[in-house]
Amino acid sequence: MKWGTAGPRAMQYYARKHDVENMASARAVFYPVDWSDVRALWDPALRLQDLIQPQTLVVHLYNEMHRKLHLGSPPPSSPMGRILQEGAALLARPTHQDTAKPAE
């Protein structure tokens, strides 16, 4: 299948077919950075706040585009660098289970 056939194009087709297009979220909710602007995530002059909107809940990271563009490791001060740093910090934090006392 051609790229996108089973993803966005299929979703749009079936949403129209079943008259549920009005239930879709705005692009900025899940895709505030367009795939064609993925390099912005590597730009140390930008902050994540520069790329998102108030209604944004998540940022799609377009792994396939990063791979194809050979972007390498992001600068630590870039939006992607900060995402990785903050994600690693969250993963390193102990969970409630990690801090609970063992049963006696």
Secondary structure as the mmCIF struct_conf table of DSSP 4:
data_model
#
loop_
_struct_conf.conf_type_id
_struct_conf.id
_struct_conf.beg_label_comp_id
_struct_conf.beg_label_asym_id
_struct_conf.beg_label_seq_id
_struct_conf.end_label_comp_id
_struct_conf.end_label_asym_id
_struct_conf.end_label_seq_id
TURN_TY1_P TURN_TY1_P1 TRP A 3 GLY A 7
HELX_RH_AL_P HELX_RH_AL_P1 PRO A 8 LYS A 17
TURN_TY1_P TURN_TY1_P2 HIS A 18 ASP A 19
HELX_RH_3T_P HELX_RH_3T_P1 GLU A 21 MET A 23
BEND BEND1 ALA A 24 ALA A 24
HELX_LH_PP_P HELX_LH_PP_P1 SER A 25 ALA A 26
HELX_RH_AL_P HELX_RH_AL_P2 ARG A 27 PHE A 30
BEND BEND2 PRO A 32 VAL A 33
HELX_RH_3T_P HELX_RH_3T_P2 TRP A 35 TRP A 42
TURN_TY1_P TURN_TY1_P3 PRO A 44 ALA A 45
HELX_RH_AL_P HELX_RH_AL_P3 LEU A 48 LEU A 51
TURN_TY1_P TURN_TY1_P4 PRO A 54 GLN A 55
HELX_RH_AL_P HELX_RH_AL_P4 ASN A 63 LEU A 69
TURN_TY1_P TURN_TY1_P5 HIS A 70 HIS A 70
BEND BEND3 SER A 73 SER A 73
HELX_LH_PP_P HELX_LH_PP_P2 PRO A 74 PRO A 75
TURN_TY1_P TURN_TY1_P6 PRO A 76 SER A 77
BEND BEND4 SER A 78 SER A 78
HELX_RH_AL_P HELX_RH_AL_P5 PRO A 79 ALA A 92
BEND BEND5 ARG A 93 ARG A 93
HELX_LH_PP_P HELX_LH_PP_P3 PRO A 94 THR A 95
HELX_RH_AL_P HELX_RH_AL_P6 HIS A 96 THR A 99
BEND BEND6 ALA A 100 ALA A 100
HELX_LH_PP_P HELX_LH_PP_P4 LYS A 101 ALA A 103
#
